Structure formats: structure tokens, C-alpha cells
Amino acid sequence: MAVGPTSMIVIAVVALIIFGPKKLPQFGRAMGSTLKEFKDATKGLATDDDDEEEELERKKQPKKIEAVEVEKAEETRV
């Protein structure tokens, strides 16, 4: 059930009849701002998950760095 050009025209005409030409731009702006806020909120959720993964990797990483530094120190002693 795809939305084609004919369906879009019918939806636009029905919206114009229901809301009127004066209210339609306000309705469009409200829908746009709502979608933008939703997108920003979901982006924040995805970023939070990435931050948690990065934090776990950072906790593991210092152990690896310390081991490399110890190896380098031993090489310089020899």
C-alpha cells in the first residue's frame, strides 16, 4: 500500500478543506517542530548508548597502555 502522487494530492486537498488555508501553514510548522524535537531526542538516546560503550572501552584501554609503557621501559633498561 504505497503512497503515490495521486494519494498525496488527495491528502493535501482533504487537509486544505479540514484546516483551511490560514491554519494549514501553522499546522505544518507545528508538525515540523514536533518531528525535529523527536529526532533530536532519539539522537540523544543513540549518543548515550555510544557514550556508554566508549566509557567501557576507556576502562579497558588504560590497562593496555600501562602494559605497553612497562614493555618500553624494560626495553630502554636493557
Order of alpha helices (4+ residues) and beta strands (2+ residues): alpha
